[in-house]
């Protein structure tokens, strides 16, 4: 007799509890797990067609330092232990569920918070009766992931923070050297030691004494890691401070730690501080906490104190999903073998890392999981590819992210999505071609890959207009600067919508997703990052040939030497070189482009096949020569790529305009002639994407309707013509 488990999930509560007993009966006892949950009162949630509620809460858990599942956690053996010899943690979580769980679909989306941001699954998933779980993993206790003062109170009084956090062990009294960098700052006021705009999560050993610390200046840094030093600032001329100025500093009591300079900061210089810090967090415990919380809500009936699991018996499938930083965590989580819980069970049947080109730095002492791969930041160490593959350039053993889960048969089905910005700034192509960059790495059977060509990080706003807004983009990262080009509007929404359905159907019904599409060496759509190899047209307004120089263009993977106590293949252990020497610069590849500068390869899109301009996965950092309002006084990275934000250069409307400007790209007039011609091109492009499986019907129709309503060759006085002049 066969059981239709999905159907059972839709039956009565009594049937659900019976199923729970069946599922749990065979599970071997575990010694380390979530031991207690405390639930806040539920809150009603509107916006879907059946009653839903949200429940915030906290989970207490413990880890067995001797369990092989936890051996890879850096410093776990040094962490304080309870009376049972276990290492403890507390993690926040947020559940989104039907009020009547008998109506649940059986699917749980286990969302990875990005820098602590709490996640509520969208209304479309709630209308499918899915469950959402957001839980803490980032244990650095800084900025948005700071642990609230009442985190451990039992029962305590809500709220316990509005973001997700995890309280992990701290190695009190342990010290080590790290570095911090201050960029594009000016004036006499105190300036923060940040990473990606968030505090570096460690305090100096003695904030009142800078003895032993070294503060140097850099006058220039290339994208490839070549540094021009400007000298060392005497320790008598700077202080650690909490605010104020060198003459009147305030004490350091909270993060971020700041620096006060006697002569103030010069925005043309970068300030790099090497200093001794104390009390590292055992960050890898946060990764295990994410595993254990997901496992508890999927498998357990109640905690050790009798508090019922509100999802018990109703979860059949789980998907770990993360975007950008949290997508990097998803890759890191799988690499560590954490998709198997301590009882040997699979935690997530599916995984969806979005716009994630690396693994997050969350398992080394002094790790900074907020880093975004700027110079000297961790994240590209070890295998970035899914299947076992050689790493000859760095001299590391053949490995892959899936090695551990393949050995335990706990690998999820994986969909990965990304675009242009991940290639040009977030070092994505190493995962496609390895460090030798001379062969396409085959995809494992359980992985599907989708590249959104010519897109910015996370996608653009989807605006369809012949007059896009003037340049106003901010370069992300550590106070990087501003971009000279317009914002890239290429949206990711439609592709994400399609693949959300595809991944769900793949797990629940066995329906294969659409074919993978990304630029490859074999198809000659992946090439060297030069203007010539890319086929990028010369003379596009606002794009100087100098941007394509190696020192300005693509962020490469840099092979750092973090010291002998760091495992460069596992990205774990204790880094002792601050900052690390660069042993080599890894060869990167980029997509080839067409005559307009738009990328080839990847999934079909409306913007690719019916463009209104050149869409770029990169932008150019403004400098003094660009003038206000584009330039805003942050000159250090001028002329280099604008970190991981994309850009756009619109087409001229008429042939006469583009010839007068010397633009080699055809005008709207030459492409479409009329507004109706543009709508026809969009209709063909959207239908093509739909027919090949990369668009939902609703999104196809919406894109066509947007073109019909647009101002493209449809301005007052145009008469529906791109060039209404006789």
C-alpha positions as CSV (number, residue, x, y, z in Angstrom):
1,X,0.0,0.0,0.0
2,X,1.4,3.4,-0.9
3,X,0.8,6.6,1.1
4,X,0.1,9.9,-0.6
5,X,1.9,12.0,2.0
6,X,1.0,15.3,0.4
7,X,-2.7,14.3,0.6
8,X,-2.4,13.4,4.2
9,X,-1.2,16.9,5.0
10,X,-4.5,18.2,3.9
11,X,-6.5,15.9,6.2
12,X,-7.7,16.5,9.7
13,X,-5.4,17.3,12.7
14,X,-5.9,13.8,14.1
15,X,-4.6,12.3,10.9
16,X,-1.7,14.7,11.0
17,X,-0.7,13.7,14.5
18,X,-0.9,10.1,13.5
19,X,1.5,10.8,10.6
20,X,3.8,12.6,13.0
21,X,4.0,9.5,15.2
22,X,4.9,7.3,12.2
23,X,7.5,9.7,11.0
24,X,9.1,10.2,14.4
25,X,9.0,6.6,15.5
26,X,12.1,5.6,13.5
27,X,14.3,8.6,14.3
28,X,17.2,7.7,16.5
29,X,17.6,9.6,19.7
30,X,19.8,12.7,19.5
31,X,22.0,14.2,22.2
32,X,22.3,17.7,20.8
33,X,19.4,19.6,19.4
34,X,16.9,22.3,20.0
35,X,15.9,21.7,23.6
36,X,13.4,24.6,24.2
37,X,11.3,26.9,22.3
38,X,9.4,29.9,23.6
39,X,6.6,31.3,21.4
40,X,5.3,34.9,21.4
41,X,1.5,35.2,21.0
42,X,0.5,34.8,17.4
43,X,-0.4,37.8,15.2
44,X,-3.0,37.6,12.4
45,X,-1.6,38.1,8.9
46,X,-3.8,39.6,6.1
47,X,-3.3,39.4,2.3
48,X,-4.1,35.7,1.4
49,X,-7.3,33.7,0.9
50,X,-7.2,31.7,4.2
51,X,-6.4,32.8,7.7
52,X,-2.7,33.0,8.4
53,X,-0.7,34.0,11.5
54,X,2.9,34.8,12.4
55,X,4.6,33.6,15.5
56,X,8.0,35.0,16.6
57,X,10.0,33.1,19.1
58,X,13.3,31.9,20.5
59,X,15.0,28.5,20.3
60,X,17.5,27.2,22.9
61,X,19.8,24.5,21.6
62,X,23.0,22.6,22.3
63,X,25.7,21.1,20.2
64,X,27.8,18.1,20.9
65,X,31.5,19.1,20.3
66,X,32.3,15.4,19.7
67,X,29.7,14.8,17.1
68,X,31.2,14.4,13.6
69,X,28.5,16.7,12.2
70,X,30.0,19.6,14.2
71,X,33.8,18.9,13.9
72,X,34.2,21.5,11.2
73,X,33.0,24.4,13.4
74,X,36.0,26.5,14.2
75,X,36.8,26.9,17.9
76,X,33.8,24.7,19.0
77,X,36.2,22.7,21.1
78,X,37.2,25.8,23.0
79,X,33.7,27.1,23.6
80,X,32.2,27.0,27.1
81,X,30.1,24.0,27.9
82,X,27.1,23.3,30.1
83,X,26.8,20.6,32.7
84,X,26.0,18.0,30.0
85,X,29.3,18.9,28.1
86,X,27.4,20.6,25.3
87,X,27.8,24.0,23.7
88,X,24.7,26.2,24.0
89,X,23.1,28.8,21.7
90,X,19.9,30.8,21.5
91,X,18.4,31.7,18.1
92,X,15.4,33.8,17.1
93,X,12.9,32.6,14.6
94,X,9.7,33.8,12.9
95,X,7.0,31.4,11.6
96,X,4.4,32.2,9.0
97,X,1.6,29.6,8.9
98,X,-2.0,28.8,8.2
99,X,-4.1,29.2,11.4
100,X,-5.4,25.7,10.6
101,X,-2.4,23.6,9.8
102,X,-4.6,20.9,8.3
103,X,-4.8,23.3,5.3
104,X,-1.0,23.5,4.9
105,X,0.6,22.3,1.7
106,X,3.5,20.5,3.4
107,X,6.1,23.0,2.0
108,X,8.2,25.1,4.3
109,X,10.4,27.9,3.0
110,X,13.3,28.2,5.4
111,X,14.5,31.7,4.6
112,X,18.1,32.9,5.5
113,X,17.9,36.5,6.8
114,X,20.2,39.0,5.0
115,X,22.0,40.8,7.8
116,X,19.3,39.9,10.2
117,X,16.3,41.1,8.2
118,X,13.2,39.1,9.2
119,X,11.3,37.5,6.3
120,X,7.6,37.0,5.7
121,X,6.8,34.7,2.8
122,X,4.9,36.4,0.0
123,X,1.2,36.3,-0.5
124,X,1.5,34.0,-3.6
125,X,3.1,31.3,-1.4
126,X,0.5,31.8,1.3
127,X,-2.2,31.3,-1.2
128,X,-0.5,28.0,-2.0
129,X,-0.8,27.2,1.7
130,X,3.0,27.1,2.2
131,X,4.7,27.8,5.5
132,X,7.5,30.3,6.1
133,X,10.4,30.0,8.7
134,X,13.0,32.7,9.1
135,X,15.7,32.0,11.7
136,X,19.0,33.6,12.9
137,X,22.4,32.4,11.8
138,X,24.7,35.5,12.0
139,X,26.3,35.4,15.4
140,X,28.6,38.5,15.3
141,X,26.3,40.5,17.6
142,X,26.8,43.7,15.7
143,X,24.5,46.2,13.9
144,X,21.3,44.6,12.7
145,X,22.3,41.2,14.1
146,X,22.9,42.5,17.6
147,X,21.6,40.2,20.3
148,X,18.9,41.9,22.4
149,X,19.6,42.4,26.1
150,X,16.6,40.2,27.1
151,X,17.5,37.3,24.7
152,X,18.0,34.7,27.4
153,X,15.1,35.8,29.7
154,X,12.7,32.9,30.5
155,X,9.9,33.5,29.9
156,X,10.7,37.2,29.3
157,X,8.7,40.0,27.9
158,X,8.4,40.5,24.1
159,X,9.7,41.9,21.9
160,X,13.1,40.2,21.7
161,X,14.2,42.2,18.8
162,X,12.6,42.6,15.4
163,X,15.4,41.1,13.4
164,X,16.8,37.6,13.4
165,X,19.9,37.0,15.6
166,X,21.7,34.1,17.3
167,X,23.5,34.2,20.6
168,X,26.7,32.1,20.2
169,X,29.6,31.4,22.6
170,X,32.3,33.9,23.0
171,X,36.0,33.0,23.7
172,X,36.6,35.4,26.5
173,X,40.1,36.6,26.8
174,X,41.3,35.3,23.4
175,X,43.0,37.9,21.3
176,X,44.3,38.3,17.8
177,X,45.1,40.8,15.0
178,X,42.6,42.0,12.4
179,X,42.4,45.0,10.1
180,X,39.9,47.7,9.4
181,X,39.6,50.2,6.6
182,X,38.2,53.7,6.4
183,X,37.5,55.0,2.9
184,X,36.2,58.3,1.4
185,X,35.9,60.1,4.7
186,X,36.7,63.7,5.5
187,X,36.9,66.2,8.3
188,X,37.9,66.2,12.0
189,X,34.9,64.0,13.2
190,X,35.3,60.4,14.3
191,X,34.9,57.8,11.6
192,X,33.7,54.2,12.0
193,X,35.5,51.0,11.4
194,X,32.9,49.3,9.2
195,X,32.5,46.4,6.8
196,X,29.8,46.8,4.2
197,X,28.4,49.7,6.2
198,X,28.0,47.6,9.3
199,X,30.3,47.6,12.4
200,X,33.4,45.4,12.4
201,X,32.2,43.1,15.2
202,X,35.2,43.2,17.5
203,X,36.5,45.5,20.2
204,X,40.2,46.5,20.7
205,X,41.9,44.9,23.6
206,X,42.2,48.3,25.3
207,X,40.3,51.1,23.5
208,X,42.1,53.6,25.6
209,X,45.5,52.5,24.4
210,X,46.5,52.2,20.7
211,X,50.0,50.8,21.5
212,X,50.9,48.1,19.0
213,X,48.4,49.2,16.4
214,X,49.5,50.5,13.0
215,X,47.5,53.0,11.0
216,X,48.7,53.5,7.4
217,X,47.3,55.4,4.4
218,X,46.9,54.3,0.8
219,X,46.7,56.8,-2.0
220,X,45.6,54.3,-4.6
221,X,44.3,50.7,-4.9
222,X,43.6,48.8,-8.1
223,X,40.8,46.3,-8.5
224,X,43.6,43.7,-8.9
225,X,45.0,44.4,-5.5
226,X,48.0,46.7,-6.3
227,X,48.4,49.2,-3.4
228,X,50.2,52.5,-3.4
229,X,51.0,53.3,0.2
230,X,51.1,56.8,1.5
231,X,52.8,56.4,4.8
232,X,52.2,55.6,8.5
233,X,50.3,57.9,10.9
234,X,52.1,58.1,14.3
235,X,50.1,56.6,17.1
236,X,50.3,59.9,18.9
237,X,48.2,61.4,16.1
238,X,45.1,59.1,16.4
239,X,42.9,57.5,19.0
240,X,40.2,54.8,19.3
241,X,37.0,56.7,20.1
242,X,33.3,56.3,20.3
243,X,32.7,59.7,18.7
244,X,33.7,63.3,18.9
245,X,37.1,64.5,17.7
246,X,40.8,63.9,18.5
247,X,40.7,66.9,20.8
248,X,37.5,65.9,22.5
249,X,36.9,62.2,22.0
250,X,34.1,60.2,23.6
251,X,34.9,56.7,25.0
252,X,34.3,53.5,23.2
253,X,31.3,51.7,24.7
254,X,29.4,50.3,21.7
255,X,30.1,49.2,18.1
256,X,31.2,50.6,15.8
257,X,34.6,51.4,17.1
258,X,35.7,54.7,15.6
259,X,39.0,56.5,15.0
260,X,39.7,60.1,15.7
261,X,42.6,61.8,13.8
262,X,44.5,64.8,15.0
263,X,44.6,66.3,11.5
264,X,41.3,64.8,10.3
265,X,40.5,62.5,7.4
266,X,41.5,63.2,3.8
267,X,38.9,61.7,1.3
268,X,41.6,61.0,-1.3
269,X,43.3,58.5,1.1
270,X,42.3,55.1,2.4
271,X,43.1,54.5,6.1
272,X,44.0,50.9,7.0
273,X,44.4,50.0,10.7
274,X,46.0,46.7,11.9
275,X,45.1,46.2,15.6
276,X,44.6,43.6,18.3
277,X,41.1,42.7,19.2
278,X,39.5,40.4,21.8
279,X,36.7,37.9,22.5
280,X,35.9,36.3,19.2
281,X,32.5,34.8,18.6
282,X,32.3,31.1,17.6
283,X,30.4,32.0,14.4
284,X,30.0,28.5,13.1
285,X,27.6,27.7,16.0
286,X,25.2,30.1,14.2
287,X,25.3,27.8,11.1
288,X,24.5,24.8,13.2
289,X,21.7,26.7,15.0
290,X,20.1,27.4,11.6
291,X,20.3,23.7,10.8
292,X,18.9,22.6,14.2
293,X,16.0,25.1,14.1
294,X,15.0,24.0,10.6
295,X,15.2,20.4,11.7
296,X,13.1,20.9,14.8
297,X,10.2,22.5,13.0
298,X,10.3,19.9,10.3
299,X,10.6,16.8,12.5
300,X,9.9,17.2,16.2
301,X,6.6,17.1,18.0
302,X,7.6,19.2,21.0
303,X,10.6,20.5,22.9
304,X,12.1,18.9,26.1
305,X,9.7,21.0,28.2
306,X,6.5,19.9,26.5
307,X,6.0,23.0,24.3
308,X,4.4,21.8,21.1
309,X,6.0,22.4,17.7
310,X,3.3,24.5,15.9
311,X,4.2,22.9,12.6
312,X,4.5,19.3,13.9
313,X,3.4,16.6,11.4
314,X,2.7,19.0,8.6
315,X,6.0,19.7,6.9
316,X,7.0,17.3,4.2
317,X,9.4,19.4,2.2
318,X,11.7,22.3,3.1
319,X,13.6,24.7,1.0
320,X,16.5,26.8,2.2
321,X,16.4,30.1,0.4
322,X,18.8,33.1,0.6
323,X,19.6,36.2,-1.5
324,X,23.0,37.9,-1.8
325,X,24.7,37.5,1.6
326,X,22.2,34.9,2.7
327,X,22.6,33.1,-0.6
328,X,26.3,32.9,0.1
329,X,25.4,31.5,3.5
330,X,23.2,28.8,1.7
331,X,26.2,27.7,-0.3
332,X,28.4,27.7,2.9
333,X,25.7,25.7,4.8
334,X,25.7,23.0,2.1
335,X,29.5,22.9,1.9
336,X,29.8,22.3,5.6
337,X,27.5,19.3,5.4
338,X,24.9,21.0,7.6
339,X,22.0,19.8,5.4
340,X,22.2,16.7,7.5
341,X,21.1,17.1,11.1
342,X,22.7,15.3,14.0
343,X,20.2,12.5,13.7
344,X,21.4,11.9,10.1
345,X,18.2,13.3,8.5
346,X,18.0,15.7,5.5
347,X,17.0,19.2,6.6
348,X,16.1,20.8,3.3
349,X,15.0,19.0,0.2
350,X,15.6,22.1,-1.9
351,X,18.0,25.0,-1.9
352,X,17.8,28.4,-3.7
353,X,20.8,30.7,-3.5
354,X,19.9,33.9,-5.4
355,X,22.5,36.4,-6.7
356,X,25.2,34.6,-4.6
357,X,28.7,34.0,-6.1
358,X,30.7,32.8,-3.1
359,X,30.5,31.3,0.4
360,X,30.0,33.6,3.4
361,X,32.9,34.0,5.9
362,X,31.1,32.5,8.9
363,X,33.5,29.7,10.1
364,X,36.8,31.3,10.9
365,X,38.0,33.1,14.0
366,X,37.5,36.8,13.6
367,X,35.2,36.2,10.7
368,X,33.2,39.1,9.2
369,X,30.1,37.7,7.5
370,X,29.1,41.2,6.4
371,X,32.0,41.4,3.9
372,X,31.3,41.7,0.2
373,X,34.7,40.7,-1.3
374,X,36.4,44.1,-1.4
375,X,40.2,44.0,-1.0
376,X,41.4,41.6,1.7
377,X,37.9,40.3,2.5
378,X,37.3,36.6,2.9
379,X,34.7,34.6,0.9
380,X,36.3,33.1,-2.2
381,X,38.5,30.6,-0.3
382,X,38.2,26.9,-1.2
383,X,35.8,25.4,-3.8
384,X,33.2,27.8,-5.1
385,X,31.8,25.1,-7.6
386,X,29.3,22.4,-6.8
387,X,31.0,19.2,-8.0
388,X,34.5,18.0,-7.1
389,X,37.0,19.8,-9.3
390,X,40.7,20.5,-9.3
391,X,42.1,23.8,-8.0
392,X,45.6,23.9,-9.6
393,X,46.2,27.6,-9.5
394,X,45.9,27.8,-5.7
395,X,47.4,24.4,-5.2
396,X,44.4,23.1,-3.2
397,X,43.0,19.6,-3.4
398,X,40.0,18.7,-5.7
399,X,36.8,19.5,-3.8
400,X,33.3,20.7,-4.3
401,X,30.5,22.3,-2.3
402,X,28.4,19.1,-2.6
403,X,31.1,16.7,-1.4
404,X,29.8,16.2,2.1
405,X,26.1,15.9,1.3
406,X,26.8,13.5,-1.5
407,X,28.6,11.2,0.9
408,X,25.6,11.2,3.2
409,X,22.9,11.4,0.5
410,X,21.5,14.6,1.9
411,X,22.0,16.9,-1.0
412,X,19.1,19.2,-1.9
413,X,17.8,19.9,-5.3
414,X,19.3,23.3,-6.2
415,X,18.2,26.2,-8.3
416,X,20.7,29.1,-8.5
417,X,20.0,32.5,-10.1
418,X,22.2,35.4,-10.7
419,X,23.1,38.2,-13.2
420,X,25.7,40.6,-14.5
421,X,26.7,42.3,-11.2
422,X,27.6,38.9,-9.7
423,X,30.1,38.4,-12.6
424,X,31.8,41.8,-12.6
425,X,32.1,42.4,-8.9
426,X,31.1,39.3,-6.9
427,X,33.5,36.9,-8.6
428,X,30.9,34.5,-9.9
429,X,32.6,32.9,-12.9
430,X,35.1,30.9,-10.8
431,X,32.2,28.7,-9.9
432,X,31.6,28.1,-13.6
433,X,35.2,27.5,-14.8
434,X,37.4,27.0,-11.8
435,X,40.7,28.8,-11.0
436,X,42.2,27.6,-14.3
437,X,39.4,29.2,-16.2
438,X,39.9,27.0,-19.2
439,X,37.0,24.5,-19.1
440,X,33.3,24.6,-18.2
441,X,32.7,22.7,-14.9
442,X,29.7,20.3,-15.6
443,X,26.7,20.9,-13.5
444,X,25.6,18.1,-11.1
445,X,22.3,16.4,-11.9
446,X,20.6,18.1,-8.9
447,X,21.6,21.7,-9.8
448,X,19.9,24.1,-12.3
449,X,21.6,27.4,-13.2
450,X,19.9,30.5,-14.6
451,X,21.8,33.7,-15.6
452,X,19.8,36.9,-16.1
453,X,22.0,38.8,-18.7
454,X,22.9,42.4,-18.3
455,X,21.4,42.8,-14.9
456,X,22.3,44.6,-11.7
457,X,22.5,43.0,-8.3
458,X,19.0,41.8,-7.4
459,X,17.4,43.2,-10.6
460,X,16.2,46.7,-11.5
461,X,12.9,48.4,-11.2
462,X,11.6,47.3,-14.6
463,X,10.9,50.8,-15.9
464,X,10.0,50.9,-19.6
465,X,10.7,54.4,-20.8
466,X,12.6,56.2,-23.5
467,X,13.7,58.8,-20.9
468,X,15.2,56.9,-17.9
469,X,16.1,59.0,-14.8
470,X,19.4,60.8,-14.6
471,X,22.3,59.0,-12.9
472,X,21.7,58.6,-9.2
473,X,23.0,55.2,-8.1
474,X,25.0,54.6,-5.0
475,X,27.9,52.1,-5.2
476,X,27.3,49.5,-2.5
477,X,30.0,48.3,-0.2
478,X,32.2,50.2,2.3
479,X,31.4,53.8,1.4
480,X,32.5,53.2,-2.2
481,X,31.1,56.2,-4.1
482,X,28.5,56.9,-6.7
483,X,27.9,55.7,-10.2
484,X,28.2,57.8,-13.4
485,X,25.6,55.8,-15.4
486,X,21.9,55.6,-15.1
487,X,20.4,52.8,-13.0
488,X,20.0,49.4,-14.7
489,X,16.2,48.7,-14.9
490,X,16.4,45.0,-16.0
491,X,14.1,43.3,-13.5
492,X,14.7,40.0,-11.9
493,X,11.1,39.7,-10.7
494,X,9.7,37.6,-13.6
495,X,12.5,35.1,-13.6
496,X,12.3,34.7,-9.8
497,X,8.5,34.2,-10.1
498,X,9.0,31.5,-12.6
499,X,11.8,29.7,-10.7
500,X,9.9,29.9,-7.4
501,X,7.2,27.8,-9.1
502,X,9.7,25.6,-10.8
503,X,11.6,24.7,-7.6
504,X,8.4,24.0,-5.7
505,X,7.1,21.8,-8.5
506,X,10.4,19.9,-8.8
507,X,10.3,18.9,-5.2
508,X,6.6,18.3,-4.7
509,X,5.7,16.8,-8.1
510,X,9.0,15.8,-9.7
511,X,8.4,18.2,-12.6
512,X,11.8,19.1,-14.2
513,X,12.6,22.8,-14.2
514,X,13.4,24.6,-17.5
515,X,16.9,23.9,-18.9
516,X,19.8,25.7,-17.3
517,X,21.1,28.8,-19.2
518,X,24.3,30.6,-18.6
519,X,27.3,31.9,-20.6
520,X,29.9,29.1,-21.3
521,X,33.3,28.7,-22.8
522,X,31.9,25.9,-25.1
523,X,29.4,28.3,-26.7
524,X,31.9,31.1,-26.8
525,X,29.6,33.3,-24.8
526,X,32.1,33.5,-21.9
527,X,35.3,35.3,-22.7
528,X,38.3,37.3,-21.3
529,X,37.4,40.6,-19.7
530,X,38.7,42.9,-22.4
531,X,36.9,45.2,-24.6
532,X,38.1,43.3,-27.7
533,X,37.2,39.8,-26.4
534,X,33.8,41.0,-25.2
535,X,33.1,42.7,-28.5
536,X,32.0,45.8,-26.6
537,X,31.4,48.7,-29.0
538,X,33.7,51.7,-28.8
539,X,32.1,55.1,-28.5
540,X,29.1,54.4,-26.4
541,X,28.4,57.7,-24.6
542,X,29.6,57.8,-21.0
543,X,31.8,54.6,-21.3
544,X,35.5,55.4,-21.7
545,X,37.8,52.7,-23.0
546,X,39.8,53.0,-19.8
547,X,37.1,51.3,-17.7
548,X,38.1,48.0,-19.4
549,X,41.7,48.1,-18.1
550,X,42.4,45.3,-15.7
551,X,43.1,47.7,-12.8
552,X,39.6,49.2,-13.1
553,X,37.2,46.5,-14.4
554,X,36.4,43.0,-13.1
555,X,36.9,42.2,-9.4
556,X,39.1,39.0,-9.5
557,X,39.4,36.3,-7.0
558,X,42.6,37.0,-5.1
559,X,44.5,34.1,-3.7
560,X,45.3,35.3,-0.2
561,X,47.7,33.8,2.3
562,X,45.8,34.0,5.6
563,X,48.6,32.2,7.5
564,X,49.4,28.6,8.6
565,X,46.6,28.2,11.1
566,X,43.9,28.8,8.4
567,X,42.6,26.1,6.2
568,X,42.4,27.7,2.8
569,X,40.4,24.9,1.3
570,X,37.8,24.7,4.0
571,X,37.8,28.4,4.7
572,X,38.1,27.7,8.4
573,X,40.5,28.0,11.3
574,X,42.5,31.1,12.5
575,X,43.8,33.7,10.1
576,X,47.0,35.2,11.4
577,X,48.0,37.5,8.5
578,X,46.4,40.9,8.7
579,X,46.1,42.0,6.0
580,X,47.0,38.8,4.0
581,X,49.6,38.8,1.2
582,X,48.2,38.2,-2.3
583,X,49.8,35.1,-3.8
584,X,48.2,35.3,-7.2
585,X,45.3,36.9,-9.2
586,X,42.9,34.3,-10.5
587,X,41.8,34.7,-14.1
588,X,38.2,35.8,-14.5
589,X,35.8,35.5,-17.4
590,X,32.8,37.7,-18.5
591,X,29.9,37.3,-20.9
592,X,30.5,38.3,-24.6
593,X,28.2,41.1,-25.8
594,X,26.3,42.0,-29.0
595,X,26.7,45.2,-31.1
596,X,24.8,47.1,-28.5
597,X,26.9,46.0,-25.5
598,X,24.2,43.7,-24.2
599,X,25.2,40.3,-22.9
600,X,24.9,37.1,-24.7
601,X,24.1,33.8,-23.0
602,X,21.6,33.4,-20.2
603,X,17.9,33.2,-20.2
604,X,15.9,35.1,-22.8
605,X,14.5,38.4,-21.6
606,X,12.5,41.3,-23.0
607,X,15.3,43.8,-22.4
608,X,17.8,41.6,-24.2
609,X,15.6,41.0,-27.2
610,X,13.8,44.4,-27.4
611,X,16.3,46.8,-25.7
612,X,15.9,50.5,-25.0
613,X,19.6,50.8,-24.3
614,X,22.8,49.1,-23.2
615,X,22.2,47.3,-19.9
616,X,25.3,46.7,-17.9
617,X,26.1,44.5,-14.9
618,X,28.6,47.2,-13.9
619,X,28.7,51.0,-13.5
620,X,31.6,53.5,-13.2
621,X,32.6,55.2,-10.0
622,X,32.3,59.0,-10.2
623,X,35.3,61.3,-9.6
624,X,35.8,65.1,-9.3
625,X,35.8,65.5,-13.1
626,X,32.2,64.2,-13.3
627,X,31.0,67.2,-11.3
628,X,27.9,67.6,-9.2
629,X,25.3,66.2,-8.7
630,X,26.8,62.9,-9.9
631,X,30.1,63.3,-7.9
632,X,29.5,63.6,-4.2
633,X,33.0,64.0,-2.7
634,X,34.1,60.4,-2.5
635,X,37.0,60.1,-5.0
636,X,39.1,57.2,-3.9
637,X,37.7,54.6,-6.4
638,X,37.0,57.1,-9.2
639,X,37.1,55.5,-12.7
640,X,36.8,51.9,-11.4
641,X,33.8,49.7,-11.5
642,X,31.1,50.9,-9.0
643,X,31.3,47.7,-6.9
644,X,28.2,45.5,-7.5
645,X,25.7,47.8,-9.0
646,X,24.7,47.9,-12.7
647,X,24.2,50.7,-15.2
648,X,22.4,51.7,-18.4
649,X,23.1,53.9,-21.4
650,X,19.8,54.6,-23.3
651,X,19.6,54.7,-27.0
652,X,19.0,57.9,-28.8
653,X,15.5,58.3,-30.1
654,X,16.4,59.3,-33.7
655,X,19.1,58.4,-36.2
656,X,20.1,62.1,-36.5
657,X,20.6,62.4,-32.7
658,X,22.8,59.3,-32.4
659,X,24.9,60.3,-35.5
660,X,25.5,63.7,-34.1
661,X,26.7,62.1,-30.8
662,X,28.9,59.6,-32.6
663,X,27.0,56.7,-31.0
664,X,27.6,53.4,-32.8
665,X,24.3,51.9,-31.6
666,X,21.2,52.1,-33.6
667,X,18.5,54.5,-32.5
668,X,14.9,53.7,-31.5
669,X,13.9,55.1,-34.9
670,X,16.1,52.6,-36.7
671,X,15.1,49.7,-34.5
672,X,11.4,50.1,-34.1
673,X,10.2,52.9,-36.3
674,X,7.0,53.3,-34.4
675,X,5.5,52.7,-30.9
676,X,3.6,49.8,-32.4
677,X,6.9,48.4,-33.7
678,X,8.3,48.5,-30.2
679,X,5.3,46.8,-28.8
680,X,5.6,44.1,-31.5
681,X,9.2,43.5,-30.5
682,X,8.3,43.2,-26.8
683,X,5.5,40.8,-27.6
684,X,7.8,38.6,-29.6
685,X,10.5,38.7,-26.9
686,X,8.1,38.0,-24.0
687,X,6.4,35.2,-25.9
688,X,9.8,33.6,-26.7
689,X,10.8,33.7,-23.0
690,X,7.4,32.2,-22.1
691,X,7.5,29.5,-24.8
692,X,11.0,28.4,-23.6
693,X,9.8,28.1,-20.0
694,X,11.4,31.2,-18.4
695,X,8.3,33.3,-17.9
696,X,4.9,32.7,-16.3
697,X,1.9,33.6,-18.5
698,X,0.9,36.4,-16.1
699,X,4.3,38.0,-16.3
700,X,4.4,37.7,-20.1
701,X,1.1,39.5,-20.3
702,X,2.2,42.2,-17.8
703,X,5.4,42.9,-19.8
704,X,3.4,43.3,-23.0
705,X,0.8,45.6,-21.3
706,X,3.7,47.6,-19.9
707,X,5.1,48.2,-23.4
708,X,1.7,49.2,-24.7
709,X,1.3,51.8,-21.9
710,X,4.9,53.1,-22.2
711,X,6.1,56.4,-23.5
712,X,8.5,54.7,-26.0
713,X,7.9,56.5,-29.3
714,X,4.7,57.5,-27.7
715,X,5.3,61.0,-26.3
716,X,2.8,63.8,-26.8
717,X,3.3,65.0,-30.4
718,X,5.0,61.7,-31.5
719,X,1.9,60.4,-33.2
720,X,3.1,57.0,-32.4
721,X,6.4,57.6,-34.4
722,X,9.9,57.4,-33.2
723,X,10.8,60.3,-35.5
724,X,7.6,62.3,-36.1
725,X,9.5,64.9,-38.1
726,X,8.8,64.9,-41.9
